Amino acid sequence: MSILRLILILFFLFLIISISIPIQILFNIAGFRLKKLYPLFFYKMIKVVIGININFDRTKLVKQGKGVLYIANHVSWFDIICLGTLLNARFIAKKEVSKMGIFGFLASISNTFFIDNENKNKIIEYNHFIQNKLKKGENFIIFPEGTTSDGNGIINFKSSMLECAFDDSMQINIQPISICYSKLNNIPMGIYSRRNIAWVGDTSMVAAMANFLRSGRITVDIVFHELMSIKNFRNRKELASHCEYQILSGINKTLKIN
């Protein structure tokens, strides 16, 4: 049954992607607003086909004039589907993602901002770009772990990835997000089953995605923590520490991990 489920999902995903690529390219050329809005619709279609249920508190999504830098833990490629469904925001990703075949192409046309972590000369340029966009009202999503965890905890955040939140005006807002894979076929997942749908270790991206897609309907609890001004933090290490604590607390409380 899991193989049949996988085949059906892949068929419908192929249809959606085949139709969406020319539409997104057209919107990228024709209009900035449509360029930003279509990915939301695209992610929602993918979510329905894959069978992901998302629980979240809509009242926590409060925007105060300026853009928001959303800071989240990273478990799987499907984090992008979940957050992309809820947030009108650009993802920040490593340049290597752009070279991941069809996935990199989809990320590129959906307005992902790619950074080269190894090119120290461009770090200031990247930070200024993101800061300017945030101050103009655009939102960004970043995964400061720099890789994926097993979904049962988090990996220490790379504080250097959060430097973009600090500028001279200190006007930027940040909001930590806990992504919690909580149920499989409406039954609470344990530590092992959660690891099985995460993308960790030596598992290839294709194998990890196949495991996820054929496993069944997944429930994801998205915990939006308090929206805060960057003025509350003295430096990026303090910000990283705060976000680690908030996100891990959200995961532990939601998944009942002690």
N, C-alpha and C positions, 0 to 999 in steps of 0.2 A: 504493500500500500504506500509506503514511503517513497518508493521509486516512481510509482504512478503520480504521486503528488508532485514530486520533483519535475517530472516531464511536463505536467500541465502548467506548473508555475513558470518554467523556462519558456514554454510556448507563448504564454500571455506576456511575459516580460519582453520577449523578442518583438512582439507586436507593438507594445507600448513604446519601446525604445526606438523602433523603426519609424513610428509615426512622429515621435517627439523630437528627434534629432533635427529634421528639416524645419519644424515649427520653431524650435528654440533658435536655430541659426537665423531664420527670418526675423524673429523678434529682436535678436541681437543687433541686426542691421537696421531695423525699422524704428524701434522705440525703446527708450531706456526703461520706462515703467513696465512694459510688457516683458522686457528682458529679465527683470527682477521677480515678477509675479508668476511666470510660467513654471519655474522650478518648484514652487509650492504645490501647484496642481500636479506636476509630474510625480513628486514624492508621495503625494496622497494616493495617486493611482497605484504606485508601486506598493505602498503599505497595504492597500486592500487586497491586491493580488497575492502578496506574500503571506498575508494573514497575521499581521501584527496589531495587537490591541494596545493602545496607549492611554495610560491614566495620568492626569496631571491637573493641577489647580490653576485654572485660567486667571484667577484673581492675582496671581503672583506675576503675571506678565504685564507690568506697569512700566510705560516708557515716559521719561521726563525730559522731553525736548531734544536732547542730544542722543547720539547713537549709543548702543550698549555693546560692550565686549562680553560675550557669553563664554564662560570658562567651564569646561566639562571633562569628566573622565571618559576614557576611550576603551571600549570592549570589543567592538566588531564594526565591520563596514556598515552594518545596519543601524548604527548610531546616527549615521548621516541621514538615513531615511526618516528616523524618528524625529530628529531635531529639524530637518528640512521640512517636515510636515507642519511643524508648529511655529517656526520662526522665519520671518522674512529677513534673512541674514546671509552673508557670504562666509563660506568656510575658509579658514587659513590652513594650508596644507604644505607639506614638504614638496619640493620640485619633483622628487621621485614618483609621486602619485600621478603626475601628468604623463608619465611614460608607461603606465599600467594598462596598455591596450584600450579597449572600449571603455573601461572604467575611468581611465585618465582623460579620454576624450569627452566623456559625459561631464566630468568634473570641470573641464576647461570651458565648455560651452555654457555651463550653469553658473559661470562667474566666480569660480573658486580663485582665491588669491594664493599663488604659489610663492614660496620663499626658498632660498638656497642657504641652508644653515651653515654650510661650509665656507661660504663667501663672506668673510668678516667685513669686507669693504662695502657691502650692500646693506648691512644690518640697519644702519642709520637711515638709509633711504627707505627701506621697508617700513620702519617704525613711523617715519614722517608721513608716509602714504596712508597707513592705517589710521593714524591720529587725525589727519585732515578729514578723512572720510567719516570717522566717528563723530567729529565735531559738526559735520554737515548733516548728520542724522542717519547715516547708514549703520547697520549692525554687522558684527563679525562674530564668528564662532571659532574658538581655538581649543585644541586638545593638548595641554602643556605636558602631559606625560611623554609625548613624543613617540609613543608606541601603544600597543594594546595590552590591557591586563586580562585576568581570567574572569572578571565580573564580580569577584567576591571581595575585592578590595581595590586599592589604587597603587600605582607606582609613583615614586617621588617626582613631583613636578619640576620641570626645568625652568627656573625663575627667569632665565634669559629670554624665554619665549613670551614673557609678560611685560617686557620693557616697553612695548608699544602702548601700554595703558597710561604711561607717564609722559606728560608734556608740561611746558611752562605754565599753561593756563589752568592745569589740574581740573578740567571740566568733564572728563570722561567718566562714564558710569560702568560698573562691572556687575555681573550677576553669576555666581557659581551655580552649576547644574549637576545633580546626581542622576546618572543613568543606571537604572536598576532593572535587570532582567529577572523578573519575579516568578512567572508561571509558564508552564508548558502544558498546552491543552487544558488550561484552567486549573491545573494542579501545581501547588508551590514547588519550585525547583530546589534541589539540594545543591551542595557545593560542586559535586562531580558533574551533574547534568548541566549546570551553568557553564562550567569549563568546556563542556562538549560543544556549546554553541558559540563560544568566544573564539577569537582568532589569536591564538597564542602559540608559543614554542616554535617548532619546526613545521607546523601545519601550513600547507600552501594556502594562498588566498582562495583558490578555486575549491579546494577540499573543505575549507572552513565555511564557505558560502553554501556548498552542497549539504554539509551537515546541518546548517541552520535551516535551509529551505525544506528539507525532507523530515525535519524533526516534528513539525506540527505547528499549531497556533501558539505564538509567543506573546505573553503579556509583558509590557515594559512600563515601569513606573518612572516618570520623569519628575524629579523634585527640583523646583525652582526656589533657590534660596533668596535671602533678602537682597534687593537691589541696593547697591552702595556707590557712593562717589569715591573716586580714587584719592580724594583728599583725606580719607580715613587711613591711608597707608603711607608710611615714610619712604618705602622703597619696594622693589620688586620681590625681594626675599620675604618681606613681611606679607605682601599680597599673596605670594605662593603658599606660604604657611597657613594663612587664613583660609584660602580656597581648599587646600588639602583637608583641613579639619572639617570644614562645612560639608564638603562632598563625601568624605568618608563617613561622617556622622549620618548623612542622609542615606547612604548605602546600608550601613549597619542597622539603622532604625527600620528601614523599609523591608530589608531582607531577613531581619532578625538574626544577624550574624554578631556573635559576641567576641 
